[in-house]
Amino acid sequence: MSLLRVVWILLILLVGCARHSPARSAAASSGSAEPGASPRDADFASEEAASEAPPEAPAAPAAAPAPPAPGNAMGSPAPAKTSVMTGSTEGGANKPASGNAADGGEARAPLLIYTAEVVLAVFNVGPTLDAVEELARTAGGYLVLRDDTRIVVRVPKGRFQSSLSGVGKLGDELHREISANDVTEAYADLEVRLRNSEAMRQRLETLLAKANTVEDALAVERELERVAQNIEQLKGKLKLMNELIAFSTITVECRARAPVAGSSKVNLPFNWLRELGLSNLLSL
């Protein structure tokens, strides 16, 4: 073998080694090829992985800009609208406003007690008193007091004026007096005192349950009894005031009308009849 042929074979081997060395180094660095696999197998595996990869999803379109808030001509946003509902709750259900002005609600309407006193001149007192009592019962009221010449009745507040008109038709009205007493402040004061007394009773009951000695228990019981009596008195006053507010009082006094005075002497046409005393007999 000649020297030229040996050199040619060495060159061919060197070129072949240079071609396969990059593939081997890539397979060794990635570590994805199994041990013992040939460089050609590694190339096939990388090509299959690239072909099986899902295509990239298209980019989402950019969101459209939000429309500008409604406002004035200068482009500034309009002020937000607010809604205020007095005495309403969620869901649209309305509640009545509180009657206590201190709680921020509407002021309480005035509480008035109406009374009237009427003096009538009548021929027959008894039947007139009966008529007044019947008039009150027809109006939905009731009798309070009655004696020989005087009667006191109560009628519903809404029938007060009509009942007075009916009483005035029963005789000659000699006197009439009507008064309206505002008891709003007194009524509120009674309510406050009642609430405070009830709160005091609850505290005393708590102290009674915690009393350690008989003396302490007896002292608390005495105070508790006093507070309970005060509560009953306040409740009675409130009940009476409610009754007087709901029913107006009418007092009627009847006076007998005097008979018409007239001449009782009989004029006779003849003197001899007068001498017989006939005029005296006729005047009896």
TALINSUL-V806892 format. One record per residue. N is the residue number from 0. OMEGA is omega in radians with two decimals (none if undefined). Layout:
((N;OMEGA) (N;OMEGA))
This chain:
((0;-3.08) (1;-3.12) (2;-3.12) (3;3.13) (4;-3.14) (5;3.13) (6;3.13) (7;3.13) (8;3.13) (9;3.12) (10;3.14) (11;-3.14) (12;-3.14) (13;3.13) (14;3.13) (15;3.10) (16;-3.14) (17;-3.14) (18;-3.05) (19;-3.10) (20;3.09) (21;-3.14) (22;-3.14) (23;3.14) (24;3.11) (25;3.13) (26;-3.14) (27;-3.10) (28;-3.14) (29;3.12) (30;-3.11) (31;-3.12) (32;3.13) (33;3.11) (34;3.13) (35;-3.13) (36;-3.11) (37;3.10) (38;3.12) (39;3.08) (40;3.12) (41;3.13) (42;3.10) (43;-3.13) (44;3.13) (45;3.11) (46;3.11) (47;3.12) (48;3.13) (49;-3.13) (50;-3.13) (51;-3.14) (52;-3.11) (53;3.13) (54;-3.13) (55;3.13) (56;3.13) (57;-3.12) (58;-3.14) (59;3.13) (60;-3.14) (61;-3.13) (62;3.13) (63;3.14) (64;-3.13) (65;3.13) (66;-3.13) (67;3.13) (68;3.13) (69;-3.13) (70;-3.14) (71;-3.07) (72;-3.12) (73;3.09) (74;3.11) (75;-3.09) (76;3.13) (77;3.13) (78;-3.13) (79;3.14) (80;3.10) (81;-3.13) (82;3.13) (83;3.12) (84;-3.14) (85;3.08) (86;-3.14) (87;3.12) (88;3.12) (89;-3.11) (90;3.08) (91;-3.13) (92;-3.12) (93;3.07) (94;3.07) (95;3.13) (96;3.14) (97;-3.12) (98;-3.11) (99;-3.10) (100;3.14) (101;3.13) (102;3.13) (103;3.14) (104;3.14) (105;3.14) (106;-3.14) (107;3.10) (108;-3.13) (109;3.09) (110;-3.03) (111;3.04) (112;-3.11) (113;3.05) (114;3.13) (115;3.07) (116;-3.07) (117;3.06) (118;-3.11) (119;2.98) (120;-3.04) (121;3.06) (122;-3.11) (123;-3.06) (124;-3.07) (125;3.12) (126;3.12) (127;3.09) (128;3.08) (129;-3.14) (130;3.11) (131;3.13) (132;3.12) (133;3.11) (134;3.13) (135;3.14) (136;3.11) (137;3.14) (138;-3.12) (139;-3.14) (140;-3.09) (141;-3.13) (142;3.09) (143;-3.06) (144;3.09) (145;3.01) (146;-3.03) (147;-3.05) (148;-3.01) (149;3.12) (150;3.11) (151;-3.14) (152;3.04) (153;-3.14) (154;3.09) (155;-3.07) (156;3.14) (157;3.13) (158;-3.06) (159;-3.08) (160;3.14) (161;3.10) (162;3.08) (163;3.10) (164;3.12) (165;3.11) (166;-3.12) (167;-3.14) (168;-3.10) (169;3.13) (170;3.08) (171;-3.08) (172;3.13) (173;-3.08) (174;3.06) (175;3.11) (176;-3.13) (177;3.12) (178;3.09) (179;-3.09) (180;3.12) (181;-3.10) (182;-3.10) (183;-3.11) (184;3.13) (185;3.13) (186;3.12) (187;3.12) (188;3.10) (189;3.12) (190;3.14) (191;3.13) (192;3.13) (193;3.12) (194;3.13) (195;3.14) (196;3.10) (197;3.07) (198;3.10) (199;3.11) (200;3.11) (201;3.11) (202;3.12) (203;3.09) (204;3.09) (205;3.11) (206;3.13) (207;3.13) (208;-3.12) (209;-3.11) (210;-3.10) (211;-3.10) (212;3.14) (213;3.14) (214;3.12) (215;-3.13) (216;3.13) (217;3.13) (218;3.13) (219;3.13) (220;3.10) (221;3.12) (222;3.12) (223;3.10) (224;3.11) (225;-3.14) (226;3.12) (227;3.08) (228;3.10) (229;3.12) (230;3.13) (231;3.10) (232;3.13) (233;3.10) (234;3.11) (235;3.11) (236;3.11) (237;3.12) (238;3.11) (239;-3.14) (240;3.07) (241;3.13) (242;-3.13) (243;3.09) (244;-3.10) (245;-3.09) (246;3.11) (247;-3.06) (248;3.08) (249;3.09) (250;-3.11) (251;3.06) (252;-3.10) (253;3.09) (254;-3.12) (255;3.12) (256;-3.13) (257;3.12) (258;-3.13) (259;-3.13) (260;3.14) (261;3.13) (262;3.13) (263;-3.11) (264;-3.12) (265;3.11) (266;3.14) (267;-3.07) (268;-3.07) (269;-3.13) (270;-3.11) (271;3.07) (272;3.09) (273;3.12) (274;3.10) (275;-3.14) (276;-3.10) (277;-3.14) (278;3.10) (279;3.12) (280;-3.10) (281;-3.14) (282;3.13) (283;none))
